[in-house]
Amino acid sequence: MLPSLFPVRFDTLGCRLNQLETETIAGAFRAEGFPIIGSAENPDSCPPAYPGISDGQQTEGRHPVPRLCIINTCAVTAKAEQKARRLIRLLHKKFPGATILVTGCYAQTDPGKIGQINREFIVLPGMEKHRLKNLPARLRLFLEGGDPGQEGAARMVRDFCLESTGNGVPPQAGFFPAAGGREAFSFHSRASIKIQDGCSNRCSFCKTRIARGPSVSVPESEILSLAREIENAGWGEIVLTGINLHQYKGPRTGADLPDLIRMILDSTERIFIRISSLYPESVSEKFISVIKDERVCPFFHLSIQSGSRKIISLMRRVYSPEQIENAVSLLRQAKDEPFISCDIITGFPGETDEDFALTEKLCLESGFAHIHVFPFSPRPGTEAASMKPFVPERISRERAERLEAISEEGKRRYLSLWQGKEIPAIWEYSGKTGRLRAHTINSLSLPLSLDENRDYPPETLELFKNNPEKLRGAQIIVRVGKAIGEPGKTEETMEASLVRILL
């Protein structure tokens, strides 16, 4: 590696799709020889080691100092935007000499607000994010002529981003099919494939559709090729990601989501397939017939938002409370004790106590293992931002807290179903903490340990104790064990012991 190829830091906020897009951009930098630094969201959290960084490079203690920070932002709520601004400021404060490049949905919808923080920040609209895959090669060529210093490198990056702005519509090449090798995913232990982007619905509250544009689907052949590559590289799970997977339509065959899942199953042999999120109308008899396959993870996250027919209509959603109930029932028929979760918005304009009671009743009767609750956040540019009557924030927060209590109880109840049982999982390893975890096919994320009463093969003990990174993302079997730690912390109070590694 040339000494001038400086460390590049990546921070990501928001959805699984954002995470995958960051992985792909980071992979492009790594392929050109740039050391990469990743952080979940905390600018003070750094991995203990950075492969490829020479002793002569600038460091802060034992941590390298990035000269370029790329922040992939979210705009789903006002809180997400506030979090983005805070992160941008913190990174600028911690790394004052670094070039700050902000992209993603917030950069698409409100670039001016980012510029108000500091005019020197580079803002690349989210719909131009795909062009960042080409930046590393250009930057490397620029640096090979001799390190121009921070100002020269920053100017080159700024010029690249300025020339990248086009018509605001990502081309087909803008999709992010990360290479499937063992180095494809720097920050996650489960591989992802982006099958679709954007949304053609017009939900009254949603700013993401404005930031991402209308629905576009990735060709089936590209998805299948990548799925095989990921499996052959040893990854144990593929997560199918997108903004609205219900709108997947194969450009060449017209295949829908169930068709695509069946194609992936037929084209692979052992890898698990996880669906990142679903709409209630996605859960048809055709869909159920496909997901019964044992390699489709028994994890289903439903975007339902409300249990009130009136509020669902005001949100410009196309399903009914009865469809939600039917979707949950069909999913439970298809899988043995699946993990079913949902999204709910509380305090939507016009939501009365009676409307919320219907949502609360639906959540209780559906027995969700987790409820992701959002107090309503007016998004500028959306229809709901001006809807009346507005629900006071205090009431919206109180309703959210009631659902969060239901969610906590649901997760405890769900965990208790699996105590003492064996279940397939993915081996997760964090270079930051040095800790091992198991992420089960039904979405339990548990600390992973050895069973002192089990006689493991020597190679298993070697991998567990001395080389855990080698099996990051591999399939394993675990046994869900007893409660540990403090009561009331749901999954953190359970542990898993390794049964065997599936090689």
C-alpha positions, 0 to 999 in steps of 0.5 A: 500500500502506498503511504499516501493512501490514507484511512477513510472513515464510514458512518451510517445512519438508518436502514439496512439498505443504507448499511449495504450501500456503505459496505459497497462504497467501503469495499471500493475504497478497500479494493484500491488499497485505502484502509477503512474505518467503520463505526456504528454511529459513535465517533469515539468507538474505534476498532482495536486494529486496522489491517493495512495501516502502516506505522508511519501513518498519522495516528491518535494514540493507537487509532489512525486518524482519517483524512476523509469521513463519509457519512451516509444519512437518513431522513425518515424522521426529524430525530434521524436528521437531528442525529445526522447533524450531531454526528457530522458535528462530532466527527468534525470536532474529533477529526478537524483536519479531515474532509467531511463528505455527507450523502444519503437521504438527508443530503438529498432532501435538505442539503442546505441545512448541512451546508449551514453547519459548515460551508466546507462540508461536501454534500452529495445528494443521496440519488448520486450516492452510487457515483462514490464507487468510482471515487477511490480509483480516481483518488488513488490516481490523484494521490499517486502523483505525490501526496498533495496534502489535505487541501489538495485531496479535499479539493479533488473530492469536492470536484468529483462530487460536483461533476457527479450531480446529474438528473437526480435519478440513479441509473441501473448501474447505481445499484450496489451489488457488493462483491461476494467474497469474504472481504465483501462486508466489512461491518456486518456478519450477514451478507445483503443483496439490494434487490430494489430501491425507491417506492412508487406509493405516495404514503402521506407521511413518508419522506424516504420516497422523496429522497429515493424516487420511484421503485426500480428493481435489480435484474434477476440474473444479477441477484442470482449471480451474487447470491451464488458468489456469496454462498461460495465465499462461505457466508451463511445468510443473505438479507434481501433489502430494498425500500419496498420489496412488495414492488419488486418486479424483475425487469426481464421476466416480470418476476415478483418477490415470491418468484425471486425467492424461489429462484434464489432457493433453486440457485443455491444449496445451503445459504439462509435467506432473510427478508428485511421487511414486508407490507401486509399485502405481500403476504399472499398464498403464493408468498406463503408457499415459498417461505415454507422452505426451511432455508427462508428465515422465520423472521418477518417485519411488517410495516403496518403503522396503525391498527385503525382503518381511518388512520391507515386511510389517512396515511394513504396505505392500501391495506386494511386491519383485516389484511394485517391480521390475516398476514400474521395468521398466514405467517404463523401457519407457514413457520413454527413460532416465527419472529414477527415484528412491526412498525407503528406510528403513534400520534398521527394527525387525527389519531384519537384515543379510540384509534390508538386503542384499535392499534393497541388491541391489534398489537396485543392480539397479534403477539408481536415479538417486537414493535418498532415505535415511531412517534409521528414526525412531520416531514416537510414536503409530505401531505401529513405535515399539514394535516389537522388536528395535530396530536400533541407530542406528549400524547404521542410519546405516552402512546409510544411508551405503552406500545414499547411496554407491550413490545418488551413483554412480547420479546420476553415471551418470545425468548422464553419459547426458545430457552433450551432449544437448538437453532441455526444461527450466524457466527458474529464477531466484533473487532471492536469488542472482541466478543462473539455473538450468535444471530439466530435465523429467528432474529435472536442476537445472543452472547455466544459461549462454549458449553463446559459440558460439551466435548468440542473438536480441537479445531472448534476450540482453536477457532473460538478462542484464537481465530474467531474472525475467520468464521464471521458470517458462518452457519452454526447451531446454538442452544439457547440457554439460561438467563444472564445479567440484569432482568428486564433487558430481554435478549441481553438476559439470554445466552447461547452456547455453541453446539457445532459449526456447519462447514 
